[in-house]
Amino acid sequence: MANPFLGVFFHWLGGLASGSFYVPYKGVRKWAWETYWLVGGCFSWIICPWVLASFMTNDLLGVLRQQTWGTLWWTYFFGVLWGFGGLTFGLTMRYLGLSLGMGVALGYCAAFGTLVPPVLKSFMPDIPVEASIVAIAQSASGQVTLVGVAVCLLGILIAAWAGFTKEREMPEAEKKRAIAEFNFTKGILVATFSGIMSACFAFALTAGNPIGETSKIAGTTVIWTGLPKLCVVLLGGFTTNFIWCTLLNLKNRTGYQYLAAQIRPEHAGGPASGEASGSGGTAAPPTTDDLRVPRLRNYAFSALAGTTWYFQFFFYTMGETQMGEYSFASWTLHMASIIIFSTMWGWLLREWKGSSQKAHSLIGAGIATLILSTIIIGWGTWMKSQGTS
């Protein structure tokens, strides 16, 4: 039987993982962005999903072999499209920081990922979504849940407004101090693309519902039945990111960094996080210490970031199994919790230092609104689980 309040708790754990995953990357030194992003991604998209699904579900390979090519293809294909969003999501963090970047990108992601599947169900009955938007809106529990979704979107807009306010008010030097590569125009464009494409993850999970059902039939405990479809979805995301990072390694000549004990002098002038800028070195010739690469540290931090990232969807699939017929609201809960915890990290990393009282009040109101939305959605799905019409 569904337990929506437990589902909300799992979604909050997923949001904590997602809102925190980029923090370990700040400990990487002397590596280009494409290098540490791909190393972390191997843990996110390949190692963690296959290892955990193998240990926690029954007959993983057998379950996948039973699927139609259509199910596997659409789950993988939407994963590939999501990969573009995940790829540019990392760029969004570089250009806008955790607080503003998350607010803008996830605003688009929440709106598209939450509402499109049940809307399409109204016109395409064969789509594997529990209920159409029309059916949801006709019940009292559905109406409460939709109000919760609307409140969540309002909270995301308020959080984004706070970010825009902070951007306008903070001195340029303060922005650069908190976010080394701050670029508002470039960041907004990347965040918009990232948010829309990232919503494809919700479509991929929907397309992969038959995989979860087969895993349940195979004897897997219900709460773990979402793990096998993550193997397919994340394989699609790995494809996109692997190709792009490899192309960047070739273009920037940074492919050697995976094994090198020292960075090349032309790559020593990038930001502390390790991006290869290729735009010139330091004022004085770099010393041996300047060129030394802390390989073990870099692999450890990248692995931690990648593993943390994976756990957002590990907990997401657990939460989704507890949301019953209104599992479409899982995406909204996920986005809301990510913004809450990423904003927390933004405060801890002093990204809001120097912003006005208005900006602080707005982000506080945004977070409060998001918390309220999770309560409303949890209440609506609980009403449904109790048979309230």
N, C-alpha and C positions, 0 to 999 in steps of 0.2 A: 504494500500500500504506500502511496506517495506520502512524503513528509516534507511539505514545502518550506517549513522553517529550517529544517536540516539542509534542504537544498540551498536556501539563502546563505547559510553558514558556509557551505562548501564553495559557493560562488565568491564569498568574501575572501576565503583562503586563496582561491585562484586569482582574485584581484590583487591580493598582497604579493603573490609571486610575480605577476605581470608588472605591477607597479614598481617592483624592486629589482627586476632582472638586469637593468642596464647599469646599476650601481657598480657591480664588480668590474665591468669594462673600464671604469675609471682608474683601476689599478694596473691596467696593461701599459707597458712602456716599450717604446722603440719598434712597435709594429704598426703597419698600415691598417686602416680601418677594415679593408677587405680581408686582411689576414686574420685578425682576431674575430671578425664577424663569422667567417666560414668555420673556424675552429669551434667557436661556441655553437654554431648551427649544427655541426655534426652531432653534438650531444643533444640539441633540441629536437632535431628532425629525424635522426636515425637511431642513435644508441639508446636514449631513454625510452622512446615509445616502444621499440621492439623488445628491449629487455624486460620492461615492466609488464607489457602485454603478455609476453611469454610466460612469466612467472605467476601472473594474477588472473589469467583467463584459461579456459579449457580449449585445447586443440586449436591454437591460433591459426596455423597454416591450413588446417582442414576447414575451418570456418571461412577463410578467405577463398579457398578453392571452390567452395559451394556457391559463391556469388556469381551473378550474371556479369558479362562483360560490361553491360550498360551501367550497373551499379558501381563497379570498380572504376570505369572510365570517368563518370561524372564526379565521383568522389575525388579522384585524382586530379581531374581537370580543374575543378573549383579550387583544389589545393594549389595548383600551379598559379591560378589567378591571384589567390590569396598571397602567394609567394611574392608577387610584385608589391603588395601592400606591406608585408612584413619586411621586405628589403628596404623600402623607402621609409618605413617606420624608424629604423635605426638612423637614417639621415635626418629625419624630423627631430630626433632627440639631439643630434649634433648642432642643428641650426637654431632650435627654439628652446632647448632645455626640457626638463621633465614636466614642469607644470604647464606651460603654454602649449608645448608640443602635444602632450597627452590630451589636453582639453579640446584642441581643434580637431586632431585626427580622430579621436574617439567619438566626437560629436557626429561626424559623418558615419562612422562605423556603426554606432548604436542605432541610428535612424534606419539605415539601409538593412543591417543585419537582423533587426528585430521585426520590422513590419513587412518586408518584402515577401518572405516565405508564406505567412498566412494570407496575405493579399493575393498572391499567385494561386493559392489553394482555392480561392473563390472562383477562379476562371479555369484552373487546370486541376480537376479533382484527383488525378492520379499522382500528384506530387505527394511524397511521403511525409506530410505534416499532419499532426493530430487533428487540427480544426482550422477552418477558414476564418478569415477576419469577420465575415458576416455572422457565422455561428457563434463566435466568441462574443461579439457585441450584443447578441440577443439574450444573453443570460446575465443575471445580477453579478455573479462571480467574475464573468468575463469583463463586464463593465468596470468593476473595481480594478481588475488587473490592467486594463487599458488606461485607466486614470493613472495608475502607478507608472506605466510606461511614459505617459505624457509628462508627469511630474519629473521623471528621470531626465527626459530630454530637456525640460526647463532647467534642471540643475546643471546639465552639461553646458547649456548656453550661458548660464550665469558664470560658470567656471571659466569658459572661454572669454567672456566679457572681462572678467578679472585679469586674465592674461593679457588681453589687448590693452587694458588700462595700465597695467604694469609696464608694458612695452613702451607706451607713449610717455610715461612719466620718468622712467629711470634714465639717468645719464648714460651716454654711450659707453663711457669707461667702466661704469658699474656693470653694465650688461656683459661686456667682454671679460670682466673679472670673474663673473659667475659662470658664463658660457663662452668658452674661448673662441668658438666659431660662430657666434650669434650673427644671423642674417635673416631679418624678418621677412623680406619679400620672398627670398628663395625658400625659407622654411614654411611659409604659408602655402605656397604652391605644392611643395612636396607633401605637406600634411594633408592637403585636400585630396590629392591622388592616393596617398596611403590609406586614408580613412575609407574612401569608397571601395578600393580594391580589397582592403582587409575584411570588409563585410562578406566577402566570398567565403570566408571560413564558416560562417553560419550556414551558407548554402551547401558547402561540402559536408558538414555534419548532418544536414537534412538528407542529402543524397545517400549518405552512408548509413541511414537508419536500418536498412535490411541487414547490414553486417552485425549491428548490435542485437537484432532479433535472433539471428542465427547463433550468435554466441550465447544468448540466453538459453536457446533450445539445447545447445551443447553442454549445458550444465553450469555455466558461469554465473556466479552470484550477480544479481541485478545491478548492484552499484558499480561493478567493474565492466559491464557490457559495452560501455562506450570506448574502452581502450583499443580494441582491434581496429575500429574505423580510424582512429588517430594515426595508426601506422600508414594507412593509405593516404589520408589527407596530408600528413606531414612529409610523405615522400614527394608529393607534388610541390610543396613549399621548398623542399631541399633542391629539387630540380632547378627551379628558378634562381635561387640564391647561389647554388654551385656554379651555374653558368655565368652569372653576372660577376661573382667574386673572382672566378678564374680569368675572365676577360680583363678585369681591373688589375689582377696580378700580372698579366701579360703587358697591358698598356703602361702600367706604372713601374714595371720591372721589380715587383715586390715578391714574386713567388719564392725567392730564395729564403725569405724570412722565416718560413716554417721550421727550418733546421739550422739556420745560421747562428753562430755565437756572437757575431758582430753585425751591426747594421752598416750599410754603405754610407759614405760621407754625404752623398747627395740626398739621403733620406733622413739625415740627422737634424734637420732644421724644422721638422714638423711640430705640432702641438705635443704637449706632454702625454696626451692619450695615445700618441704613436702614429698619427696619420701621416702618410708620405705625401708631402705637398709638392715636391719636385720644383719648388720655386726659389731655390737658392739655399745656402747653408747658413751657419751662424757667422757672426762677425769675425771670430777667430777660428782657425782650423780646429776641428773637433779632436779631442784627445781620445786615448784608448778607452777611458771610462765613459766618455760621451757615446761611444759606438757600441759598447758592450750591451748585449741583449739578455735580459733576465728570462731565459726561456722557460724554466720551470714555473716561475711566478706567472708568466703570461699564459701558459697552458692551464695552470690552476685557476686563475681568475676567469679565463674564457670558458673553461668547463663549468665553473660555478654559475656563471651568467647563463650559459646554455641550459643547464639542468634546471635552474630556477625558472627560466622561461617556460620549459616544458611543463612544469608543475601547474602553471595556470590552467592548462587544458586537461591535465590529469584531474584536478579538482572540478573543472568545469563539467566534464562528463559525469562525474559523481553527482554534482548538483543537478544536472539535467535529468537524471533518472528519478529524482525526487519531486520534480515539478509537475508531474502528471500531464494532463491534456494541455496545459498552458506552458509547455516547455519552451515555446517561442520567447517567453519573457526572460529566459535564461540569459540571452545575449545582452539584454538591457541591464540586468543585474551585474553581469560580468563587466560591462563597460563602466558602470557607476562605481563599482568597487575599485577598478583600476585607477580611475581619476582620484578617488579618495586617497589611496595609498601613494600614488605618484606625487600628488600634491604634498603629502606628508614628507616625502623625500626631498621635494623641492624646497620646503622650509628648512629641513635639516642641512641641506647643501647650500643654504643661504642664497638661493636663486631669487628670493623675494626681498632681500636686503636693499633698502633704499626706495622701495615702493611706498606709495601713500597709504593713509588710513583707509581711503576709499577702496583701493585695490585689496587690502587685507579684509575689509568688510565684505566685499563682493565674493572673494574666494571662500570666506567663512560661510556666507549665505548659500553659496553653491554646494559646498560640502554638506551642509545641513539639509538642503533640498534633496540631494542624492540619498542621504541616509533615510529621509522620510519616504522616498520612492521605493526603497527596498522593503520597508515595512508594509507599504500599501500593496506591493506586488505579492509579497509573502502572504498577506491576508487574503487577497483575491484567490490565489492558488489553493490556500487552505480551505476557503469556502467551497471551491470546486471539489476538493478531495472529500469533503463532508457531505457532498451531494446537494449543496445549495444551488438552486437554479439561477 
